[in-house]
Amino acid sequence: MNNIITGKVHSFQSLGAVDGPGLRFVVFLQGCPYTCPYCHNPDTKSYSGGEEYTVEDIVKKALRFKPYFGKKGGVTLSGGEPLVQAEFAAQLFEALHKEGINTALDTAGAYPTQAVKAVLRNTDTVLCDIKFPTDEQYKKYIGTSLETTLAFVEACNQADTDIVIRHVIVPGLTDGADSVKAVAALAKRAKNLSKIELLPFHKMCMEKYERLGLEFPLKDTPECDAATIEKLKQYIQDI
């Protein structure tokens, strides 16, 4: 493998059950450019944090858990925003595939540069967040454009990659029927869309914000209950 580089890793999760198909070894990369008001990993945002790892380091760690992966499990790359380190992610996924390990990418999407396209060549499943249904909301709350995420979805189409669209339901912000319908319509742009997941907003991250001395933007927003998620699922049933 040419041009071996290191990646900045925030942390690892040995066996995650909600980070893609099956049981997953989850690698949280450091660094994120977005300003999501409900971010639950604020400690991964800084580009100055994290610890340096080589591709070989992480593959060795992943191989220890391979017996638990079964037919569907594998390694998920999350963050932060893993595509901030796209070159490293591409090398890691290529090395994991050589070991017969399934790969998943948990991302908010990024403009499909050549490095991002290289990541997708060895990605089995993409877990892509669509934060809001309009470009205006993206620019206001996320600090980027909806078109960037949609361009990434099109890159997944070109790579023939399976994709799961995720959307966080925040009371008073994204819990309207029309909003969910609009997100579902955007999700249908994905050629290999397997499902849409509606994720309930929660505040389990409050301790992290307090530890970092940061103000949680949605501290006064109520958490999303299961009944709301079930009610909104009717708008994505035809997926």
N, C-alpha and C positions, 0 to 999 in steps of 0.2 A: 504494500500500500504506500503510495507516494504522499509527500507533504504531510507527514504526521504532525498533528497539532494537539494541544491540550484544550480541555473544556473546563469551564468554571461551574462546579456543581455545588448546589446549596445543600442537598440532603438526598437520602435514599429511603425508600419504603420497601421492606422485604417482600411482602405479599399483599398487594392491594386487590380488592374485589370490585372496585367501581371505576377502574381506570382503563377500561377496554375489555375485550372478551377474556373470560377465564380469570385465573389468578395471574397477577402481573408483578414483576419487579419494577418499581417506579423510580426513575431518575429525575430529580427536580433540578433543572439548570438555573443558574443565577442570571438575573437581568431581565428587565421588562420595560418597554417604552410606553405602555398604556396607563391610563388613569382611571380604570374601572372603579366606580364608587363602592362596589361591593366586593372588591378584591379580598380574598381570604388568605393570601400568602404575601402580605406586604414586606415580609423579610426577604423575599426573593427579588424585589424590584431593583435594588442597588447593583450597579455594575462593579462596584469595588469589593463586594462580598464574595463568598464562596471559596471553594478549595479546588486547586488544579488537579485534574485527573487526565490520564491518557486513555485512548480507546481501549488499549489492552487491559488497563486497570479495571475498567467497568465491565468488559466482557468476562474477565475472570470472576468478578462478583456475581454477574448474572448466571454464569454456568453452575454456581453452587446451588441455585434455586431451580435449575432446569428440570429436575425430577418432579417438581410440583406443578409445572406448567400444564401438563396434559396435552390434549390436542389443540386447545384454543388459547391457552395462556402464553405469556412471553414478557417482553420488556416494553414499558411505556416511557416515553420521554415527555416530561412536563416542565413546569416552571412556576414562576417566571413565564417568559415566552421563549420556548426552545429554539424557535427560528431566528432569534437574535444571534445564536451560535450555529447557524445553518451548516457551515463547512464541517464543524466538528460532528454535528448530528448526522450528516451524510456519511461520514467515515464510520461512525459508530454503528449505524443501521446496516451498512454494507458488511461490517465485521460480524454483526449478530446473525445476519442471514447466512453467512458462511458457516456458522455454527448450528444452523437449522432452528434458530430462535425467531419466533413471531415478533413483529414490531408494531407499535402503535404510537401515534404522534398526537399529543394533547395540545392544541394551539388555538389562538384567536385568529389565525390566518395572517399571512404577510404577503407583500407584493412578490410574485413568483419570479425571483431572480434565478440565475443559473444554479446558484448554491441551493436554493429552496427546491428547485426541480430535481436536483441530485438527491435530496433527502427523500422526495416522493418516490424515486425509482426503487427504493428498498423499504417502503412503508406499506405494511399490510392493511392497517386501519387508521384513518384520521378521525380524531374527535375534535370537531371544529365548533367553537363558540360563535354564534351570531348574537351579539349583545343587545342590539336594538333593530327595529325594522326600517329606520330612516337614516339618511346621511346626516341630517341635522342633529339627531340625537347622538350619533357616533362622534361628531365633532365637538358637541357640548360635553359629553360625559366620558368619552374614551380617549379623545385627543388624536383621532385618526379618522379616516374615511371608510364608510361602509363599502365603497367600491374596491378598497384594498382587499377586504375579506372575500368579496365576490370574485375578484380576480384570482385569489387563491383557490376558491372552490372550482373555478374553471380549470386551473392547473391540475387539480385532483382529477377532473374529468379527462384531461389529456393523458394523465398518467394511469388512468383506469383504476384508481384507488378507491376502495370501499370507504364510505364516510358516514359518520354519525354526527348529526347537528345537535348541539346542546344550547339551551337557552335558560337563563336564570330568571325565575319569576319573583319580582320584587313588588310587594304591595304598594299601590299608588304610583308605580313607575312602569312596570311591564306586565301587570296582571289583567289588563283589559282584553276582552275577546278579540277586538279588532287588531290589537297589537300582536297577539299570538297567531291569528290568521295570517297576518302580513309576514311574520317570521316563517310560518309554514310554507307560504308561497315562495319565499326566497330559498328555503331549503330544497324545494323541488328542482332548483337549478342543478343540483348535484345528480349526475348520471347514475352513480352507484350508491344512492342514499339508502341506508339500511333501516334507519329509524331517526326520529326526533325525540330527544330527551328533555323534558321540562324539569329543571332543578329548582328546589325550593330555596329561597334566600334564607340564610341563617346568620347568627351573630357569634358563632363559636370562635371567630377570629379576634374578638374584642381584646382578649388577653395579649395577643401579639401586638396590637396597636398600642396598648398601654405600656408594654415592655419597651417598645421602640420610641415611646414619647410622641406618638402620632394621634391625630384626631380621626376617628372613624367617621367618614362622611354620612353614613346611614345609621348612626347610633340610635336615633330616635324613631327609626322605621321598624314596625313590627315584623317579626319573622313570618314567613309564608307557611301556612298549615297544609296538611295533607289533603283536606277537603277542597282547597282551592286548586291544587294540582289536578286532582281527579276531575273537577269541573272543567278545567281548561283542556284536558286531554281530548274532549269531544271534537275540538277544532283541528286535531292532527290525526284523527282516526283513519283517514283515507290514505295515509302514507304507507 
